[in-house]
Amino acid sequence: MDIRQIDEDFAVTGQISPDDVRDIVAAGYQALICNRPDGEAPDQPDFAEISQVAEKAGIPIYYVPVISGQLTQDDVDAMAKALEEAEGPVLAYCRSGARSTNIYGIVKQQKG
């Protein structure tokens, strides 16, 4: 897992597996955001699988799927809402971390 810190409260990484959740919690993250739609790649774990493990680990997880190259204002609004609800350091993931980084930047710009 290649975690890239964007600012003190937000970091991104590529696709995680259910097994990664324990390490993410141990690293101090207090919320997860998934920006990758299910079914993008055949070997990708479904959001439901990761969500179940996150629930057991006691970390909230938000599903804000963004289709690569098709970011909408609804996506930005959903991301802003997830970020408002999430407490503490947040880790967002997608295929590579780029979508999560881009949507976070747009949310920050729109908030001014």
Biopython code that builds the backbone (N, CA, C, O; Angstrom):
import numpy as np
from Bio.PDB.StructureBuilder import StructureBuilder

atoms = [
    (1, "MET", "N", (0.844, -1.185, 0.000)),
    (1, "MET", "CA", (0.000, 0.000, 0.000)),
    (1, "MET", "C", (0.887, 1.245, 0.000)),
    (1, "MET", "O", (1.720, 1.432, 0.887)),
    (2, "ASP", "N", (0.694, 2.077, -0.996)),
    (2, "ASP", "CA", (1.492, 3.296, -1.136)),
    (2, "ASP", "C", (0.618, 4.475, -0.737)),
    (2, "ASP", "O", (-0.116, 5.017, -1.563)),
    (3, "ILE", "N", (0.696, 4.873, 0.534)),
    (3, "ILE", "CA", (-0.145, 5.967, 1.036)),
    (3, "ILE", "C", (0.581, 7.290, 0.824)),
    (3, "ILE", "O", (1.732, 7.461, 1.226)),
    (4, "ARG", "N", (-0.127, 8.229, 0.178)),
    (4, "ARG", "CA", (0.435, 9.560, -0.059)),
    (4, "ARG", "C", (-0.358, 10.594, 0.743)),
    (4, "ARG", "O", (-1.566, 10.741, 0.562)),
    (5, "GLN", "N", (0.325, 11.294, 1.614)),
    (5, "GLN", "CA", (-0.292, 12.305, 2.467)),
    (5, "GLN", "C", (-0.529, 13.566, 1.644)),
    (5, "GLN", "O", (0.414, 14.121, 1.081)),
    (6, "ILE", "N", (-1.786, 14.026, 1.567)),
    (6, "ILE", "CA", (-2.118, 15.233, 0.806)),
    (6, "ILE", "C", (-2.059, 16.459, 1.716)),
    (6, "ILE", "O", (-1.481, 17.483, 1.352)),
    (7, "ASP", "N", (-2.656, 16.348, 2.894)),
    (7, "ASP", "CA", (-2.488, 17.363, 3.942)),
    (7, "ASP", "C", (-2.631, 16.639, 5.274)),
    (7, "ASP", "O", (-2.700, 15.410, 5.300)),
    (8, "GLU", "N", (-2.676, 17.367, 6.368)),
    (8, "GLU", "CA", (-2.607, 16.661, 7.659)),
    (8, "GLU", "C", (-3.831, 15.778, 7.941)),
    (8, "GLU", "O", (-3.758, 14.854, 8.751)),
    (9, "ASP", "N", (-4.951, 16.062, 7.273)),
    (9, "ASP", "CA", (-6.174, 15.289, 7.534)),
    (9, "ASP", "C", (-6.576, 14.348, 6.413)),
    (9, "ASP", "O", (-7.579, 13.645, 6.536)),
    (10, "PHE", "N", (-5.817, 14.316, 5.316)),
    (10, "PHE", "CA", (-6.261, 13.551, 4.158)),
    (10, "PHE", "C", (-5.084, 12.905, 3.443)),
    (10, "PHE", "O", (-4.059, 13.537, 3.189)),
    (11, "ALA", "N", (-5.263, 11.618, 3.125)),
    (11, "ALA", "CA", (-4.253, 10.878, 2.375)),
    (11, "ALA", "C", (-4.965, 10.007, 1.346)),
    (11, "ALA", "O", (-6.160, 9.739, 1.466)),
    (12, "VAL", "N", (-4.223, 9.573, 0.342)),
    (12, "VAL", "CA", (-4.791, 8.730, -0.715)),
    (12, "VAL", "C", (-3.898, 7.515, -0.942)),
    (12, "VAL", "O", (-2.711, 7.513, -0.616)),
    (13, "THR", "N", (-4.511, 6.487, -1.511)),
    (13, "THR", "CA", (-3.775, 5.296, -1.903)),
    (13, "THR", "C", (-4.511, 4.638, -3.066)),
    (13, "THR", "O", (-5.640, 5.005, -3.391)),
    (14, "GLY", "N", (-3.863, 3.675, -3.676)),
    (14, "GLY", "CA", (-4.509, 2.890, -4.711)),
    (14, "GLY", "C", (-5.455, 1.875, -4.076)),
    (14, "GLY", "O", (-5.685, 1.903, -2.867)),
    (15, "GLN", "N", (-5.996, 0.992, -4.887)),
    (15, "GLN", "CA", (-6.962, -0.015, -4.431)),
    (15, "GLN", "C", (-6.454, -0.743, -3.191)),
    (15, "GLN", "O", (-5.313, -1.203, -3.144)),
    (16, "ILE", "N", (-7.317, -0.836, -2.197)),
    (16, "ILE", "CA", (-6.982, -1.607, -1.000)),
    (16, "ILE", "C", (-7.720, -2.943, -1.039)),
    (16, "ILE", "O", (-8.656, -3.133, -1.815)),
    (17, "SER", "N", (-7.278, -3.856, -0.189)),
    (17, "SER", "CA", (-7.965, -5.137, -0.041)),
    (17, "SER", "C", (-8.570, -5.180, 1.359)),
    (17, "SER", "O", (-8.197, -4.384, 2.220)),
    (18, "PRO", "N", (-9.500, -6.103, 1.590)),
    (18, "PRO", "CA", (-10.051, -6.217, 2.939)),
    (18, "PRO", "C", (-8.954, -6.426, 3.992)),
    (18, "PRO", "O", (-9.082, -5.955, 5.122)),
    (19, "ASP", "N", (-7.892, -7.123, 3.628)),
    (19, "ASP", "CA", (-6.796, -7.373, 4.571)),
    (19, "ASP", "C", (-6.038, -6.109, 4.959)),
    (19, "ASP", "O", (-5.371, -6.082, 5.993)),
    (20, "ASP", "N", (-6.131, -5.068, 4.146)),
    (20, "ASP", "CA", (-5.412, -3.819, 4.432)),
    (20, "ASP", "C", (-6.083, -2.985, 5.521)),
    (20, "ASP", "O", (-5.447, -2.118, 6.119)),
    (21, "VAL", "N", (-7.359, -3.242, 5.779)),
    (21, "VAL", "CA", (-8.121, -2.383, 6.695)),
    (21, "VAL", "C", (-7.480, -2.345, 8.078)),
    (21, "VAL", "O", (-7.390, -1.278, 8.685)),
    (22, "ARG", "N", (-7.043, -3.470, 8.576)),
    (22, "ARG", "CA", (-6.430, -3.529, 9.912)),
    (22, "ARG", "C", (-5.202, -2.610, 9.975)),
    (22, "ARG", "O", (-5.015, -1.879, 10.948)),
    (23, "ASP", "N", (-4.368, -2.654, 8.923)),
    (23, "ASP", "CA", (-3.170, -1.806, 8.883)),
    (23, "ASP", "C", (-3.534, -0.325, 8.791)),
    (23, "ASP", "O", (-2.860, 0.526, 9.372)),
    (24, "ILE", "N", (-4.601, -0.028, 8.058)),
    (24, "ILE", "CA", (-5.053, 1.362, 7.910)),
    (24, "ILE", "C", (-5.496, 1.912, 9.265)),
    (24, "ILE", "O", (-5.154, 3.039, 9.624)),
    (25, "VAL", "N", (-6.255, 1.118, 10.010)),
    (25, "VAL", "CA", (-6.696, 1.526, 11.350)),
    (25, "VAL", "C", (-5.477, 1.695, 12.262)),
    (25, "VAL", "O", (-5.383, 2.669, 13.009)),
    (26, "ALA", "N", (-4.550, 0.740, 12.194)),
    (26, "ALA", "CA", (-3.344, 0.797, 13.025)),
    (26, "ALA", "C", (-2.496, 2.027, 12.712)),
    (26, "ALA", "O", (-1.802, 2.552, 13.582)),
    (27, "ALA", "N", (-2.562, 2.482, 11.451)),
    (27, "ALA", "CA", (-1.798, 3.672, 11.044)),
    (27, "ALA", "C", (-2.455, 4.974, 11.524)),
    (27, "ALA", "O", (-1.892, 6.054, 11.348)),
    (28, "GLY", "N", (-3.649, 4.868, 12.130)),
    (28, "GLY", "CA", (-4.283, 6.039, 12.724)),
    (28, "GLY", "C", (-5.377, 6.700, 11.905)),
    (28, "GLY", "O", (-5.917, 7.730, 12.309)),
    (29, "TYR", "N", (-5.711, 6.117, 10.755)),
    (29, "TYR", "CA", (-6.808, 6.703, 9.964)),
    (29, "TYR", "C", (-8.126, 6.402, 10.655)),
    (29, "TYR", "O", (-8.322, 5.321, 11.210)),
    (30, "GLN", "N", (-9.039, 7.391, 10.610)),
    (30, "GLN", "CA", (-10.303, 7.253, 11.320)),
    (30, "GLN", "C", (-11.508, 7.162, 10.406)),
    (30, "GLN", "O", (-12.638, 7.024, 10.876)),
    (31, "ALA", "N", (-11.276, 7.240, 9.092)),
    (31, "ALA", "CA", (-12.361, 7.066, 8.122)),
    (31, "ALA", "C", (-11.749, 6.690, 6.771)),
    (31, "ALA", "O", (-10.615, 7.049, 6.452)),
    (32, "LEU", "N", (-12.544, 5.954, 5.991)),
    (32, "LEU", "CA", (-12.145, 5.551, 4.645)),
    (32, "LEU", "C", (-13.159, 6.086, 3.646)),
    (32, "LEU", "O", (-14.355, 6.141, 3.933)),
    (33, "ILE", "N", (-12.676, 6.480, 2.470)),
    (33, "ILE", "CA", (-13.569, 6.867, 1.380)),
    (33, "ILE", "C", (-13.143, 6.080, 0.144)),
    (33, "ILE", "O", (-11.980, 6.110, -0.258)),
    (34, "CYS", "N", (-14.103, 5.378, -0.449)),
    (34, "CYS", "CA", (-13.847, 4.644, -1.687)),
    (34, "CYS", "C", (-14.327, 5.487, -2.857)),
    (34, "CYS", "O", (-15.511, 5.811, -2.951)),
    (35, "ASN", "N", (-13.401, 5.846, -3.756)),
    (35, "ASN", "CA", (-13.765, 6.628, -4.946)),
    (35, "ASN", "C", (-13.770, 5.766, -6.206)),
    (35, "ASN", "O", (-13.824, 6.293, -7.317)),
    (36, "ARG", "N", (-13.712, 4.448, -6.039)),
    (36, "ARG", "CA", (-13.653, 3.559, -7.208)),
    (36, "ARG", "C", (-14.950, 2.765, -7.343)),
    (36, "ARG", "O", (-15.345, 2.064, -6.412)),
    (37, "PRO", "N", (-15.612, 2.869, -8.492)),
    (37, "PRO", "CA", (-16.827, 2.074, -8.695)),
    (37, "PRO", "C", (-16.504, 0.582, -8.697)),
    (37, "PRO", "O", (-15.434, 0.174, -9.149)),
    (38, "ASP", "N", (-17.424, -0.221, -8.196)),
    (38, "ASP", "CA", (-17.274, -1.675, -8.270)),
    (38, "ASP", "C", (-17.178, -2.111, -9.726)),
    (38, "ASP", "O", (-17.775, -1.495, -10.609)),
    (39, "GLY", "N", (-16.425, -3.174, -9.968)),
    (39, "GLY", "CA", (-16.396, -3.786, -11.286)),
    (39, "GLY", "C", (-15.500, -3.121, -12.309)),
    (39, "GLY", "O", (-15.581, -3.439, -13.495)),
    (40, "GLU", "N", (-14.644, -2.202, -11.877)),
    (40, "GLU", "CA", (-13.741, -1.545, -12.825)),
    (40, "GLU", "C", (-12.680, -2.514, -13.354)),
    (40, "GLU", "O", (-12.248, -2.422, -14.503)),
    (41, "ALA", "N", (-12.277, -3.436, -12.490)),
    (41, "ALA", "CA", (-11.277, -4.437, -12.882)),
    (41, "ALA", "C", (-11.721, -5.789, -12.332)),
    (41, "ALA", "O", (-12.318, -5.848, -11.257)),
    (42, "PRO", "N", (-11.439, -6.873, -13.049)),
    (42, "PRO", "CA", (-11.917, -8.187, -12.617)),
    (42, "PRO", "C", (-11.353, -8.645, -11.271)),
    (42, "PRO", "O", (-12.000, -9.416, -10.563)),
    (43, "ASP", "N", (-10.154, -8.180, -10.911)),
    (43, "ASP", "CA", (-9.533, -8.636, -9.665)),
    (43, "ASP", "C", (-9.785, -7.690, -8.487)),
    (43, "ASP", "O", (-9.220, -7.870, -7.408)),
    (44, "GLN", "N", (-10.623, -6.699, -8.695)),
    (44, "GLN", "CA", (-10.873, -5.671, -7.680)),
    (44, "GLN", "C", (-11.865, -6.179, -6.629)),
    (44, "GLN", "O", (-12.928, -6.687, -6.986)),
    (45, "PRO", "N", (-11.532, -6.050, -5.336)),
    (45, "PRO", "CA", (-12.524, -6.437, -4.315)),
    (45, "PRO", "C", (-13.717, -5.491, -4.345)),
    (45, "PRO", "O", (-13.547, -4.286, -4.530)),
    (46, "ASP", "N", (-14.913, -6.019, -4.168)),
    (46, "ASP", "CA", (-16.115, -5.178, -4.129)),
    (46, "ASP", "C", (-16.098, -4.293, -2.886)),
    (46, "ASP", "O", (-15.516, -4.642, -1.859)),
    (47, "PHE", "N", (-16.751, -3.140, -3.009)),
    (47, "PHE", "CA", (-16.869, -2.227, -1.871)),
    (47, "PHE", "C", (-17.486, -2.949, -0.676)),
    (47, "PHE", "O", (-17.061, -2.732, 0.459)),
    (48, "ALA", "N", (-18.481, -3.802, -0.913)),
    (48, "ALA", "CA", (-19.173, -4.495, 0.187)),
    (48, "ALA", "C", (-18.202, -5.332, 1.022)),
    (48, "ALA", "O", (-18.323, -5.390, 2.245)),
    (49, "GLU", "N", (-17.242, -5.977, 0.362)),
    (49, "GLU", "CA", (-16.256, -6.791, 1.091)),
    (49, "GLU", "C", (-15.418, -5.920, 2.028)),
    (49, "GLU", "O", (-15.212, -6.258, 3.194)),
    (50, "ILE", "N", (-14.947, -4.810, 1.503)),
    (50, "ILE", "CA", (-14.110, -3.906, 2.302)),
    (50, "ILE", "C", (-14.941, -3.247, 3.393)),
    (50, "ILE", "O", (-14.476, -3.068, 4.518)),
    (51, "SER", "N", (-16.175, -2.889, 3.050)),
    (51, "SER", "CA", (-17.076, -2.257, 4.008)),
    (51, "SER", "C", (-17.344, -3.154, 5.219)),
    (51, "SER", "O", (-17.364, -2.682, 6.356)),
    (52, "GLN", "N", (-17.550, -4.450, 4.967)),
    (52, "GLN", "CA", (-17.802, -5.393, 6.070)),
    (52, "GLN", "C", (-16.626, -5.444, 7.031)),
    (52, "GLN", "O", (-16.809, -5.434, 8.248)),
    (53, "VAL", "N", (-15.423, -5.498, 6.484)),
    (53, "VAL", "CA", (-14.226, -5.559, 7.328)),
    (53, "VAL", "C", (-14.052, -4.237, 8.084)),
    (53, "VAL", "O", (-13.695, -4.236, 9.263)),
    (54, "ALA", "N", (-14.305, -3.118, 7.405)),
    (54, "ALA", "CA", (-14.183, -1.808, 8.043)),
    (54, "ALA", "C", (-15.173, -1.681, 9.201)),
    (54, "ALA", "O", (-14.838, -1.163, 10.266)),
    (55, "GLU", "N", (-16.395, -2.161, 8.974)),
    (55, "GLU", "CA", (-17.422, -2.109, 10.025)),
    (55, "GLU", "C", (-16.964, -2.888, 11.262)),
    (55, "GLU", "O", (-17.088, -2.414, 12.391)),
    (56, "LYS", "N", (-16.430, -4.096, 11.027)),
    (56, "LYS", "CA", (-15.928, -4.919, 12.141)),
    (56, "LYS", "C", (-14.761, -4.241, 12.851)),
    (56, "LYS", "O", (-14.595, -4.387, 14.062)),
    (57, "ALA", "N", (-13.950, -3.499, 12.092)),
    (57, "ALA", "CA", (-12.787, -2.812, 12.664)),
    (57, "ALA", "C", (-13.175, -1.479, 13.324)),
    (57, "ALA", "O", (-12.350, -0.831, 13.967)),
    (58, "GLY", "N", (-14.439, -1.085, 13.154)),
    (58, "GLY", "CA", (-14.924, 0.137, 13.786)),
    (58, "GLY", "C", (-14.519, 1.420, 13.082)),
    (58, "GLY", "O", (-14.469, 2.480, 13.706)),
    (59, "ILE", "N", (-14.228, 1.336, 11.783)),
    (59, "ILE", "CA", (-13.855, 2.540, 11.031)),
    (59, "ILE", "C", (-14.957, 2.837, 10.007)),
    (59, "ILE", "O", (-15.321, 1.965, 9.218)),
    (60, "PRO", "N", (-15.492, 4.079, 10.018)),
    (60, "PRO", "CA", (-16.527, 4.400, 9.043)),
    (60, "PRO", "C", (-15.952, 4.422, 7.626)),
    (60, "PRO", "O", (-14.805, 4.815, 7.409)),
    (61, "ILE", "N", (-16.771, 3.993, 6.674)),
    (61, "ILE", "CA", (-16.347, 3.984, 5.274)),
    (61, "ILE", "C", (-17.456, 4.570, 4.414)),
    (61, "ILE", "O", (-18.633, 4.265, 4.603)),
    (62, "TYR", "N", (-17.068, 5.408, 3.475)),
    (62, "TYR", "CA", (-18.015, 6.106, 2.600)),
    (62, "TYR", "C", (-17.777, 5.653, 1.168)),
    (62, "TYR", "O", (-16.636, 5.451, 0.751)),
    (63, "TYR", "N", (-18.866, 5.494, 0.416)),
    (63, "TYR", "CA", (-18.779, 5.059, -0.984)),
    (63, "TYR", "C", (-19.139, 6.235, -1.874)),
    (63, "TYR", "O", (-20.306, 6.612, -1.974)),
    (64, "VAL", "N", (-18.132, 6.817, -2.520)),
    (64, "VAL", "CA", (-18.311, 7.942, -3.438)),
    (64, "VAL", "C", (-17.640, 7.552, -4.757)),
    (64, "VAL", "O", (-16.567, 8.055, -5.090)),
    (65, "PRO", "N", (-18.292, 6.639, -5.509)),
    (65, "PRO", "CA", (-17.654, 6.132, -6.728)),
    (65, "PRO", "C", (-17.605, 7.186, -7.833)),
    (65, "PRO", "O", (-18.603, 7.842, -8.131)),
    (66, "VAL", "N", (-16.438, 7.331, -8.425)),
    (66, "VAL", "CA", (-16.230, 8.288, -9.505)),
    (66, "VAL", "C", (-15.762, 7.511, -10.732)),
    (66, "VAL", "O", (-14.750, 6.813, -10.682)),
    (67, "ILE", "N", (-16.497, 7.634, -11.824)),
    (67, "ILE", "CA", (-16.079, 6.967, -13.059)),
    (67, "ILE", "C", (-14.884, 7.732, -13.609)),
    (67, "ILE", "O", (-14.932, 8.952, -13.766)),
    (68, "SER", "N", (-13.828, 7.015, -13.895)),
    (68, "SER", "CA", (-12.581, 7.623, -14.369)),
    (68, "SER", "C", (-12.842, 8.544, -15.556)),
    (68, "SER", "O", (-13.434, 8.140, -16.557)),
    (69, "GLY", "N", (-12.384, 9.802, -15.423)),
    (69, "GLY", "CA", (-12.535, 10.767, -16.501)),
    (69, "GLY", "C", (-13.929, 11.377, -16.625)),
    (69, "GLY", "O", (-14.190, 12.149, -17.548)),
    (70, "GLN", "N", (-14.832, 11.031, -15.692)),
    (70, "GLN", "CA", (-16.215, 11.537, -15.784)),
    (70, "GLN", "C", (-16.697, 12.120, -14.461)),
    (70, "GLN", "O", (-17.827, 11.875, -14.040)),
    (71, "LEU", "N", (-15.844, 12.882, -13.819)),
    (71, "LEU", "CA", (-16.173, 13.510, -12.548)),
    (71, "LEU", "C", (-17.326, 14.498, -12.727)),
    (71, "LEU", "O", (-17.294, 15.336, -13.627)),
    (72, "THR", "N", (-18.342, 14.397, -11.870)),
    (72, "THR", "CA", (-19.502, 15.296, -11.950)),
    (72, "THR", "C", (-19.599, 16.153, -10.689)),
    (72, "THR", "O", (-18.936, 15.878, -9.688)),
    (73, "GLN", "N", (-20.426, 17.184, -10.748)),
    (73, "GLN", "CA", (-20.658, 18.015, -9.561)),
    (73, "GLN", "C", (-21.309, 17.188, -8.458)),
    (73, "GLN", "O", (-21.040, 17.417, -7.278)),
    (74, "ASP", "N", (-22.167, 16.225, -8.823)),
    (74, "ASP", "CA", (-22.775, 15.347, -7.812)),
    (74, "ASP", "C", (-21.694, 14.566, -7.062)),
    (74, "ASP", "O", (-21.777, 14.381, -5.848)),
    (75, "ASP", "N", (-20.670, 14.107, -7.810)),
    (75, "ASP", "CA", (-19.560, 13.399, -7.165)),
    (75, "ASP", "C", (-18.854, 14.317, -6.170)),
    (75, "ASP", "O", (-18.552, 13.915, -5.046)),
    (76, "VAL", "N", (-18.596, 15.545, -6.593)),
    (76, "VAL", "CA", (-17.907, 16.516, -5.737)),
    (76, "VAL", "C", (-18.739, 16.792, -4.488)),
    (76, "VAL", "O", (-18.201, 16.843, -3.382)),
    (77, "ASP", "N", (-20.056, 16.970, -4.661)),
    (77, "ASP", "CA", (-20.943, 17.222, -3.518)),
    (77, "ASP", "C", (-20.956, 16.033, -2.553)),
    (77, "ASP", "O", (-20.935, 16.216, -1.336)),
    (78, "ALA", "N", (-20.989, 14.815, -3.101)),
    (78, "ALA", "CA", (-20.992, 13.610, -2.258)),
    (78, "ALA", "C", (-19.677, 13.483, -1.499)),
    (78, "ALA", "O", (-19.662, 13.081, -0.336)),
    (79, "MET", "N", (-18.579, 13.824, -2.156)),
    (79, "MET", "CA", (-17.273, 13.778, -1.501)),
    (79, "MET", "C", (-17.202, 14.821, -0.386)),
    (79, "MET", "O", (-16.698, 14.541, 0.701)),
    (80, "ALA", "N", (-17.705, 16.013, -0.659)),
    (80, "ALA", "CA", (-17.709, 17.075, 0.357)),
    (80, "ALA", "C", (-18.509, 16.640, 1.582)),
    (80, "ALA", "O", (-18.099, 16.884, 2.717)),
    (81, "LYS", "N", (-19.648, 15.996, 1.351)),
    (81, "LYS", "CA", (-20.490, 15.516, 2.453)),
    (81, "LYS", "C", (-19.762, 14.443, 3.265)),
    (81, "LYS", "O", (-19.789, 14.471, 4.495)),
    (82, "ALA", "N", (-19.113, 13.503, 2.582)),
    (82, "ALA", "CA", (-18.355, 12.452, 3.279)),
    (82, "ALA", "C", (-17.236, 13.061, 4.120)),
    (82, "ALA", "O", (-17.003, 12.645, 5.255)),
    (83, "LEU", "N", (-16.553, 14.043, 3.555)),
    (83, "LEU", "CA", (-15.457, 14.688, 4.288)),
    (83, "LEU", "C", (-15.971, 15.466, 5.496)),
    (83, "LEU", "O", (-15.298, 15.523, 6.525)),
    (84, "GLU", "N", (-17.151, 16.062, 5.382)),
    (84, "GLU", "CA", (-17.743, 16.782, 6.518)),
    (84, "GLU", "C", (-18.102, 15.816, 7.638)),
    (84, "GLU", "O", (-17.896, 16.118, 8.813)),
    (85, "GLU", "N", (-18.638, 14.656, 7.277)),
    (85, "GLU", "CA", (-19.067, 13.674, 8.275)),
    (85, "GLU", "C", (-17.890, 12.945, 8.919)),
    (85, "GLU", "O", (-17.933, 12.607, 10.102)),
    (86, "ALA", "N", (-16.850, 12.706, 8.141)),
    (86, "ALA", "CA", (-15.704, 11.932, 8.624)),
    (86, "ALA", "C", (-14.935, 12.724, 9.673)),
    (86, "ALA", "O", (-14.771, 13.939, 9.564)),
    (87, "GLU", "N", (-14.471, 12.011, 10.684)),
    (87, "GLU", "CA", (-13.678, 12.661, 11.721)),
    (87, "GLU", "C", (-12.260, 12.126, 11.668)),
    (87, "GLU", "O", (-12.021, 10.962, 11.347)),
    (88, "GLY", "N", (-11.320, 13.014, 11.993)),
    (88, "GLY", "CA", (-9.929, 12.585, 12.058)),
    (88, "GLY", "C", (-9.327, 12.357, 10.693)),
    (88, "GLY", "O", (-9.942, 12.674, 9.674)),
    (89, "PRO", "N", (-8.138, 11.812, 10.668)),
    (89, "PRO", "CA", (-7.467, 11.595, 9.386)),
    (89, "PRO", "C", (-8.260, 10.624, 8.501)),
    (89, "PRO", "O", (-8.713, 9.574, 8.959)),
    (90, "VAL", "N", (-8.417, 10.996, 7.233)),
    (90, "VAL", "CA", (-9.180, 10.220, 6.258)),
    (90, "VAL", "C", (-8.220, 9.638, 5.222)),
    (90, "VAL", "O", (-7.289, 10.305, 4.772)),
    (91, "LEU", "N", (-8.467, 8.382, 4.856)),
    (91, "LEU", "CA", (-7.738, 7.760, 3.752)),
    (91, "LEU", "C", (-8.746, 7.450, 2.654)),
    (91, "LEU", "O", (-9.711, 6.719, 2.876)),
    (92, "ALA", "N", (-8.517, 8.014, 1.464)),
    (92, "ALA", "CA", (-9.377, 7.747, 0.311)),
    (92, "ALA", "C", (-8.609, 6.881, -0.674)),
    (92, "ALA", "O", (-7.387, 6.978, -0.790)),
    (93, "TYR", "N", (-9.350, 6.031, -1.384)),
    (93, "TYR", "CA", (-8.682, 5.174, -2.372)),
    (93, "TYR", "C", (-9.488, 5.060, -3.646)),
    (93, "TYR", "O", (-10.707, 5.229, -3.652)),
    (94, "CYS", "N", (-8.777, 4.766, -4.737)),
    (94, "CYS", "CA", (-9.362, 4.449, -6.038)),
    (94, "CYS", "C", (-8.380, 3.478, -6.697)),
    (94, "CYS", "O", (-7.714, 2.723, -5.988)),
    (95, "ARG", "N", (-8.270, 3.471, -8.001)),
    (95, "ARG", "CA", (-7.344, 2.534, -8.618)),
    (95, "ARG", "C", (-5.896, 2.888, -8.287)),
    (95, "ARG", "O", (-5.110, 2.032, -7.882)),
    (96, "SER", "N", (-5.559, 4.175, -8.469)),
    (96, "SER", "CA", (-4.169, 4.599, -8.271)),
    (96, "SER", "C", (-4.005, 5.681, -7.199)),
    (96, "SER", "O", (-2.889, 5.950, -6.754)),
    (97, "GLY", "N", (-5.101, 6.292, -6.790)),
    (97, "GLY", "CA", (-5.054, 7.420, -5.861)),
    (97, "GLY", "C", (-5.278, 8.756, -6.565)),
    (97, "GLY", "O", (-5.533, 9.767, -5.912)),
    (98, "ALA", "N", (-5.183, 8.762, -7.899)),
    (98, "ALA", "CA", (-5.303, 10.020, -8.647)),
    (98, "ALA", "C", (-6.710, 10.613, -8.574)),
    (98, "ALA", "O", (-6.861, 11.815, -8.352)),
    (99, "ARG", "N", (-7.733, 9.790, -8.758)),
    (99, "ARG", "CA", (-9.118, 10.302, -8.694)),
    (99, "ARG", "C", (-9.410, 10.888, -7.328)),
    (99, "ARG", "O", (-10.013, 11.954, -7.209)),
    (100, "SER", "N", (-8.970, 10.171, -6.286)),
    (100, "SER", "CA", (-9.203, 10.652, -4.918)),
    (100, "SER", "C", (-8.504, 11.988, -4.689)),
    (100, "SER", "O", (-9.057, 12.884, -4.052)),
    (101, "THR", "N", (-7.288, 12.117, -5.210)),
    (101, "THR", "CA", (-6.541, 13.371, -5.084)),
    (101, "THR", "C", (-7.263, 14.490, -5.824)),
    (101, "THR", "O", (-7.420, 15.586, -5.286)),
    (102, "ASN", "N", (-7.706, 14.223, -7.059)),
    (102, "ASN", "CA", (-8.373, 15.242, -7.877)),
    (102, "ASN", "C", (-9.671, 15.721, -7.238)),
    (102, "ASN", "O", (-9.907, 16.926, -7.150)),
    (103, "ILE", "N", (-10.514, 14.794, -6.793)),
    (103, "ILE", "CA", (-11.813, 15.196, -6.232)),
    (103, "ILE", "C", (-11.610, 15.955, -4.928)),
    (103, "ILE", "O", (-12.354, 16.891, -4.634)),
    (104, "TYR", "N", (-10.620, 15.565, -4.150)),
    (104, "TYR", "CA", (-10.330, 16.271, -2.904)),
    (104, "TYR", "C", (-9.914, 17.722, -3.212)),
    (104, "TYR", "O", (-10.358, 18.658, -2.548)),
    (105, "GLY", "N", (-9.067, 17.886, -4.217)),
    (105, "GLY", "CA", (-8.623, 19.231, -4.611)),
    (105, "GLY", "C", (-9.787, 20.103, -5.043)),
    (105, "GLY", "O", (-9.840, 21.286, -4.704)),
    (106, "ILE", "N", (-10.722, 19.528, -5.788)),
    (106, "ILE", "CA", (-11.894, 20.281, -6.252)),
    (106, "ILE", "C", (-12.792, 20.665, -5.071)),
    (106, "ILE", "O", (-13.288, 21.790, -5.010)),
    (107, "VAL", "N", (-13.000, 19.743, -4.143)),
    (107, "VAL", "CA", (-13.806, 20.050, -2.950)),
    (107, "VAL", "C", (-13.172, 21.221, -2.194)),
    (107, "VAL", "O", (-13.866, 22.153, -1.787)),
    (108, "LYS", "N", (-11.854, 21.169, -2.009)),
    (108, "LYS", "CA", (-11.156, 22.243, -1.280)),
    (108, "LYS", "C", (-11.290, 23.580, -2.019)),
    (108, "LYS", "O", (-11.502, 24.613, -1.385)),
    (109, "GLN", "N", (-11.170, 23.568, -3.345)),
    (109, "GLN", "CA", (-11.302, 24.795, -4.139)),
    (109, "GLN", "C", (-12.694, 25.387, -3.992)),
    (109, "GLN", "O", (-12.845, 26.595, -3.812)),
    (110, "GLN", "N", (-13.708, 24.536, -4.069)),
    (110, "GLN", "CA", (-15.097, 25.034, -4.031)),
    (110, "GLN", "C", (-15.468, 25.557, -2.653)),
    (110, "GLN", "O", (-16.332, 26.426, -2.532)),
    (111, "LYS", "N", (-14.829, 25.041, -1.619)),
    (111, "LYS", "CA", (-15.100, 25.532, -0.270)),
    (111, "LYS", "C", (-14.435, 26.889, -0.044)),
    (111, "LYS", "O", (-14.806, 27.635, 0.862)),
    (112, "GLY", "N", (-13.442, 27.195, -0.889)),
    (112, "GLY", "CA", (-12.781, 28.475, -0.816)),
    (112, "GLY", "C", (-11.736, 28.497, 0.257)),
    (112, "GLY", "O", (-11.075, 29.517, 0.455)),
]
sb = StructureBuilder()
sb.init_structure("model")
sb.init_model(0)
sb.init_chain("A")
sb.init_seg("    ")
for serial, (resi, resn, name, xyz) in enumerate(atoms, 1):
    if name == "N":
        sb.init_residue(resn, " ", resi, " ")
    sb.init_atom(name, np.array(xyz, "f"), 0.0, 1.0, " ", f" {name:<3s}", serial, name[0])
structure = sb.get_structure()
